[in-house]
């Protein structure tokens, strides 16, 4: 019988996809419930399940006392010593009970609890599956919806198909079905970034010079893109012309905001995007959405600054070059034109790069680098102290 119980638990766990521990806990709860129905709600019951044998052990805990006033919760000291020679007054003694005595009541309780736990677990599984559901979308039984086949899993009950309406490829597939030029390979989708239910950006390019990729996707009077917007329940879609030049591609991606200049840091895949002061909120977008989607689309980190802030930082950086011991206007101009926009940038570079980029002699470059590092040392130490303080405060 015990092995049959273990096999039953294993089978239900496999067939229903429910954690075995949930089923075991349901059985424990059922036996506790049956015991309390038979002996009263104050009964202190503990139930253990042995996974290797499928055996259920039930223990009733009673306090060891000299004089019993509540037989359901207390056991006399002499009797307790017979069960456990090492027990003392005041101990909680576990007395083993026969689980079979609960009979039909336990079986009915177990069935009810297991059914409820199965329903709860199945609801949890459904909830997890709907992580691919667009926020605020509600589906009804019998309703026809379109979705992207994200994965197909083998299950004991048969294949399980995972559908998604939030994946970027769902948007790409919708464009493939709506735009013949994409289906035929004339227009290519070269990037897609989504915040499902809110806004998306999709980058397109054409293999033929006489075909406008953006126009093809928009369609006559916007008909093609509007069909996709309706399918996505109003999700806004920006169609971006792809460009092999990452700076130009980023400029396109931040539209409709105007971009004044872009400074690239290829090593860190980081770019500073400078925009006119009145374009900052447009470039960043509501709650940072425009720049966040552009960053996902391009694959670079994007830091947006206004022209006034950038000019101020350039001026401060140039002045910091002049504060390096031994640096005059000619050397400062040489450094600045070579891309060393501040004393900090100089201090963080290598001697080889400094010589190669500026054309300075090794002797002068060595002296300059040492002076810049010495000048920036107090600032670095101050930054470390601030960081240490922040960590300690947490």
Order of alpha helices (4+ residues) and beta strands (2+ residues): alpha-alpha-beta-beta-beta-alpha-beta-alpha-beta-beta-alpha-alpha-beta-beta-alpha-alpha-beta-alpha-beta-beta-alpha-alpha-beta-alpha-alpha-alpha-alpha-alpha
